[in-house]
Amino acid sequence: MKKFFKRNHKKIGLPPGTLLNKNEIDNNHLEIKIMKYNEDYYVEEDVSSASLFKDKLKGNEKNVRWVNVSGADTKIIQNIGRDYNIHPLVLEDIMNIGLRPKYDLYDNYIFITLNMLSYNALNKEIDSEQLSLLFMREINTVFSFQERAGDVFDIIRKRIRNNRGLIRKNQADYLIYTLIDTIVDNYFLVLEKTGEKIEDIEEKIINNIEEVGLDKIQFLKKELMFLRKSVWPLREIISALIRNESSFFDKSTIYYLRDIYDHLIEVIDIIESLREMLTGLLDIYLSSTSNKMNEVMKVLTIISTIFIPMTFIAGIYGMNFHYMPELKVSWAYPAVLIVMLTIAVGMLIYFKKKKWF
């Protein structure tokens, strides 16, 4: 079964701020993509090595710069920390997957970590990936760090390339909003698929309970629990960003963040509704299983009850006393069988009238 609650325990006993190397976390292929843009300008570059990273970021700081790092690489993280004066604990959190979504405000940047979720149509499960965001307002730059290549941001990249919407007309704070908003919108897609699986299980329980195992229901409960753990802290993060009176976000962007907050409230409501549905399904499943067992026990009890008097008669004539007059009567054997059959039929008729089966 898929593990939703993963944590890197190799950090135990190490000093704060210690970065684990790539092989200790993941062997994903490292990809670095840099997008620089404004309303009239756009360029996209791939960085193949850590040594070229800083040179690629040079240029007009009035342009918005989005640096997306896929895969864990200690050297890249250390270079970013050194070049942009990032706190060692932030670098540690970037490398340490399995964190609870959080938000930290520093003098010259904001650090956000959250869960990026998507629905895997092949195995029909939720794929989870930790995403870390660094927003530096002074240099108009956003860093995003992913566990592996592949994300839900392709639609944002297309909007940047084609100059659609407001993204290229705004600064990096709007880019941060757009990234978070896309992640939250994808939560709705994940919840929709989860709701469909719950409805499918409900239909199977009603029609044929044998097609449903308790493990499927328990797995869905874990999925919803993980979704709840991903969304509730994110709501706190967005609320903190809205309340923050620093200069990191323009007033116009704050309005968009409020929209994300409203969406998160809706996501939480859907999660709670699905959890209630799943709890009800679990009760129905257990009741149906119990009823099915009762039906089996009822049939076995009826069969046992019918054979009790027949066993009694057979026991009497199985005692083999010498002076049992019926033993020498030629019609005694068929007569006893007829009596037994009559008793069985009579009991079945009586049970039927009582509606015991």
Secondary structure, 3 states (H helix, E strand, C coil): CCCCCCCCHHHCCCCCCCCCCHHHHCCCCCEEEEEEECCCCEEEEEECCHHHHHHHHCCCCCCEEEEEEECCCHHHHHHHHHHHCCCHHHHHHHHCCCCCCEEEECCCCEEEEEEEEEEECCCCEEEEEEEEEEEECCCCEEEEEECCCCCCCHHHHHHHHHCCCCHHHCCHHHHHHHHHHHHHHHHHHHHHHHHHHHHHHHHHHHHCHHHCCHHHHHHHHHHHHHHHHHHHHHHHHHHHHHHCCCCCCCHHHHHHHHHHHHHHHHHHHHHHHHHHHHHHHHHHHHHHHHHHHHHHHHHHHHHHHHHHHHHHHHHHCCCCCCCCHHHHCCCHHHHHHHHHHHHHHHHHHHHHHCCCC
